[in-house]
Amino acid sequence: MSQLSNVSLYDLIGNCIVDGTFVQGGFAAIEKKKTEDRWQIPAKERQRQAEDEKRQAALTALVMELNAIYKIKFTFGRTPNTRGFFTAQETIKIKRNAIHKIESTFGPPNTREFLTAYETIRYVKMGATKLFLGEREWDVLEIKNDRALLIADKCIGTMPYHNSNCCITWAECDLRNYLNKEFYDTSFSAGEKKIIMTVRNRNSNNMIYGTNGGWNTQDKVFLLNIEEVKKYYESNEKRKSDVWWWLRSPGNFNQCAAGVDVDGSIDYSGSIEEYKGGVRPAVWINLIAGQRKQQ
């Protein structure tokens, strides 16, 4: 019986897997010993030697396979040599499921849809305060559990809150319709749309005049209200812009909507809704790939 026959699978694995890295040292030692004994093996042992070499090749393949499984453990948090230890079939299944999950969420890897969405999530988790989404720059206002609130760092343009002078609230206004349809459809990639959440917005009454804020809404894209702009921008300096910009809150009556003046002060009484004001859209994005939750 050759030396190889006395080598257990446990010994092979122990010698060849170090800190999750495949090392040839164990097999090299076996090969050296076999070479030293090569001319001492009787002819009648050659057949057994050939069988041992086949066994070694099979064990080598097995150890490499187990090593791949061992590395998967660091990604998925399951520990080898326990009840949860992976079989080769489980490893293949996990890899395929991971690829399918990525592609179904962001599109094929190395495409714009994948990279923009992936980079957005990665940068937010790294603590970025600004990032690009939909080919424009956004401020990160808040990270809350598995989601983040973003607002365009500059106005995307100027437009009316509503195209006619009448009593209107955020729920029915033309600006909300534009942001959630045309703007959303044309501004974001397929991958980016998958991380933009549909959220329930509470449209409270004007905190000074008590003007009715209307129905609560479900939006993908929206404007901040008075309470939110005060929460996220604590001073006029931080709210300053080149143009005054709309908030979704009502003004002193329902033909007006509140806004933020050029100097950063909040205009609680608001402007007539058919006037053109700056628009700074806001979105919540999901930081967990492949999952959608409502706020």
C-alpha positions in Angstrom: 0.0 0.0 0.0 1.5 3.4 -1.0 1.8 6.3 1.3 -1.1 8.0 -0.4 -3.5 5.3 0.7 -2.9 6.3 4.3 -3.7 10.0 3.7 -7.2 10.9 4.9 -9.5 13.4 3.3 -9.3 15.3 6.7 -5.5 15.5 6.3 -5.7 16.8 2.7 -8.2 19.5 3.6 -6.2 20.5 6.7 -3.0 20.8 4.7 -4.5 22.5 1.6 -6.9 25.1 3.0 -5.4 27.9 5.1 -7.5 30.9 6.0 -9.8 30.1 3.1 -7.0 30.0 0.5 -6.1 26.9 -1.5 -2.4 26.0 -0.9 -0.5 23.3 -2.9 1.8 22.5 -0.1 0.0 19.4 1.1 -0.1 17.8 -2.3 3.5 18.8 -3.1 4.7 16.9 0.0 2.8 13.8 -1.2 4.2 14.1 -4.7 7.8 14.4 -3.3 7.4 11.3 -1.2 5.9 9.4 -4.2 8.8 10.4 -6.4 11.4 9.3 -3.8 9.7 5.9 -3.6 9.0 5.5 -7.3 11.8 3.0 -8.2 11.2 1.0 -5.0 7.7 0.1 -5.9 7.5 -3.5 -7.1 5.8 -4.2 -10.4 2.9 -5.9 -8.7 2.2 -2.6 -6.9 2.0 -0.5 -10.1 -1.6 -1.2 -10.6 -2.4 -0.2 -7.1 -0.3 3.0 -7.6 -2.3 3.9 -10.6 -5.5 3.5 -8.6 -4.0 5.7 -5.9 -3.1 8.4 -8.4 -6.7 8.4 -9.6 -7.8 8.7 -6.1 -5.4 11.6 -5.5 -6.8 13.4 -8.6 -10.3 12.9 -7.3 -9.4 14.1 -3.8 -7.6 17.1 -5.3 -10.7 18.1 -7.2 -12.8 17.5 -4.1 -10.6 19.7 -1.9 -10.7 22.5 -4.5 -14.5 22.2 -4.6 -14.6 22.3 -0.8 -12.3 25.3 -0.8 -14.7 27.2 -3.1 -17.5 26.2 -0.7 -15.4 27.4 2.2 -15.0 30.8 0.6 -18.7 31.1 0.0 -19.2 30.8 3.7 -17.5 34.2 4.3 -20.1 35.8 1.9 -23.2 34.0 3.2 -22.3 33.6 6.8 -22.7 29.8 7.0 -20.0 27.8 8.8 -18.4 24.7 7.3 -18.5 21.3 9.1 -21.8 22.1 10.7 -25.4 21.3 9.9 -25.5 24.2 7.5 -22.4 23.1 5.6 -22.7 23.5 1.8 -22.8 20.7 -0.6 -21.4 21.3 -4.1 -25.0 21.5 -5.4 -25.9 24.1 -2.8 -22.9 26.2 -3.8 -23.9 26.2 -7.5 -27.5 27.0 -6.5 -26.4 30.0 -4.3 -24.2 31.4 -7.1 -27.0 31.1 -9.6 -29.5 32.7 -7.3 -27.1 35.6 -6.5 -26.5 36.3 -10.1 -30.3 36.1 -10.9 -31.0 38.5 -8.0 -28.5 41.0 -9.2 -29.7 40.9 -12.8 -33.4 41.0 -11.9 -32.7 44.0 -9.7 -30.2 46.1 -11.8 -30.0 44.4 -15.2 -26.9 42.6 -16.5 -23.6 43.5 -14.7 -21.4 46.0 -16.4 -24.3 47.9 -17.9 -25.4 51.4 -17.1 -28.5 50.1 -15.3 -26.4 47.9 -13.0 -23.6 50.3 -12.3 -25.5 53.4 -11.6 -27.9 51.7 -9.1 -25.1 49.7 -7.5 -22.9 52.7 -7.1 -25.7 54.8 -5.6 -26.3 52.2 -2.9 -22.6 51.7 -2.2 -21.8 55.4 -1.9 -24.8 56.1 0.4 -23.7 53.2 2.7 -20.2 54.7 2.7 -21.6 57.9 4.1 -21.6 60.1 1.0 -23.6 63.3 1.3 -23.9 63.8 -2.5 -24.2 61.4 -5.3 -25.4 61.1 -8.9 -28.7 59.6 -9.8 -30.5 60.1 -13.1 -27.5 61.9 -14.4 -27.8 64.8 -11.9 -26.4 65.4 -8.4 -28.5 64.8 -5.3 -28.1 65.6 -1.6 -28.5 62.8 0.9 -30.8 64.2 3.5 -31.3 61.2 5.7 -30.4 57.5 6.0 -33.1 55.6 7.8 -32.6 51.9 8.3 -32.5 50.4 4.9 -33.4 53.5 2.9 -32.2 57.0 2.1 -33.9 60.3 1.3 -32.4 62.3 -1.5 -33.2 65.7 -3.0 -31.9 67.3 -6.2 -29.0 69.6 -5.1 -30.3 72.3 -7.6 -33.6 73.1 -9.2 -34.3 71.0 -12.3 -36.1 74.0 -13.8 -39.0 76.3 -13.1 -42.6 75.5 -13.7 -46.1 76.2 -12.2 -47.4 74.2 -9.2 -50.6 74.0 -11.2 -51.4 75.3 -14.7 -54.6 77.2 -13.7 -55.5 79.5 -10.8 -57.9 77.4 -8.7 -58.1 75.7 -5.3 -55.8 72.8 -5.5 -53.6 70.6 -3.2 -50.5 68.5 -3.8 -52.6 65.4 -4.5 -54.3 66.9 -7.6 -51.7 69.4 -8.8 -50.0 69.3 -12.3 -46.5 69.4 -10.8 -47.1 66.1 -8.9 -48.4 64.5 -12.0 -45.4 65.7 -14.0 -42.8 64.5 -11.5 -44.3 61.0 -11.1 -44.9 60.4 -14.8 -42.8 62.3 -17.3 -39.9 63.2 -15.1 -39.7 59.8 -13.5 -40.0 57.9 -16.8 -37.4 60.0 -18.6 -34.8 60.8 -15.9 -33.9 57.4 -14.4 -32.5 54.2 -15.9 -34.2 50.9 -15.5 -31.9 49.9 -12.6 -32.4 53.2 -10.8 -36.1 52.9 -11.0 -35.8 49.6 -9.1 -34.3 51.3 -6.1 -36.7 54.3 -6.1 -39.4 53.6 -3.6 -43.1 54.4 -3.7 -43.7 56.1 -0.3 -46.8 57.4 1.5 -46.5 61.1 2.0 -48.5 62.8 4.8 -49.8 66.2 3.4 -50.4 68.2 6.6 -52.2 71.5 6.8 -50.2 74.7 6.7 -48.7 75.1 10.2 -49.3 78.9 10.3 -52.6 79.4 8.5 -54.2 76.0 8.9 -54.9 75.7 5.2 -56.0 72.2 4.2 -53.1 70.0 2.9 -55.4 67.6 1.1 -55.3 63.8 0.8 -52.2 61.8 1.7 -50.4 60.6 -1.4 -48.3 57.7 -2.6 -45.4 59.1 -4.6 -42.2 58.0 -6.2 -41.0 61.6 -6.7 -42.3 64.5 -4.6 -41.4 67.8 -3.0 -40.5 68.4 0.6 -43.2 70.0 2.8 -42.7 72.8 5.3 -42.0 70.4 8.2 -39.4 68.4 6.2 -37.5 71.4 4.8 -37.2 72.8 8.4 -36.0 69.4 9.7 -33.4 68.8 7.0 -32.2 72.4 6.4 -31.8 74.0 9.8 -30.8 77.4 8.6 -31.7 79.8 5.8 -28.1 79.6 4.5 -28.5 75.9 3.8 -31.8 76.4 1.9 -30.5 79.2 -0.3 -30.8 78.8 -4.1 -30.5 80.7 -7.3 -34.3 80.8 -7.6 -37.2 80.4 -5.1 -38.5 76.9 -5.1 -41.8 75.1 -4.4 -42.8 73.0 -1.3 -45.8 70.7 -1.5 -47.5 72.3 1.5 -50.4 74.7 0.9 -49.9 78.5 1.3 -52.2 80.8 3.2 -55.1 79.6 1.1 -55.6 76.8 -1.5 -54.8 78.9 -4.5 -51.2 79.2 -3.2 -48.4 76.8 -2.4 -45.6 77.4 0.1 -42.0 77.7 -1.0 -38.5 78.7 -0.1 -37.3 82.2 -1.1 -33.9 82.9 -2.7 -32.4 83.9 0.6 -33.5 80.5 2.1 -36.4 81.8 4.2 -39.6 79.8 4.2 -42.5 81.5 2.5 -45.5 80.2 4.6 -48.1 82.2 2.7 -46.8 81.0 -0.6 -47.2 82.0 -4.2 -50.1 81.7 -6.7 -49.9 78.2 -8.1 -49.7 79.2 -11.7 -46.6 81.2 -11.1 -43.3 79.5 -12.1 -41.1 78.5 -9.2 -38.0 76.3 -9.0 -38.5 72.5 -8.6 -36.3 70.4 -6.4 -37.6 66.8 -6.6 -37.0 64.3 -3.7 -37.0 60.5 -3.7 -36.5 57.7 -1.2 -34.2 54.9 -2.4 -34.0 51.4 -1.1 -30.5 50.3 0.1 -31.3 46.6 0.0 -31.0 45.0 -3.4 -34.1 43.4 -4.8 -36.5 44.4 -2.0 -39.1 47.1 -1.9 -40.7 48.5 1.2 -43.1 51.3 1.8 -42.3 54.1 4.1 
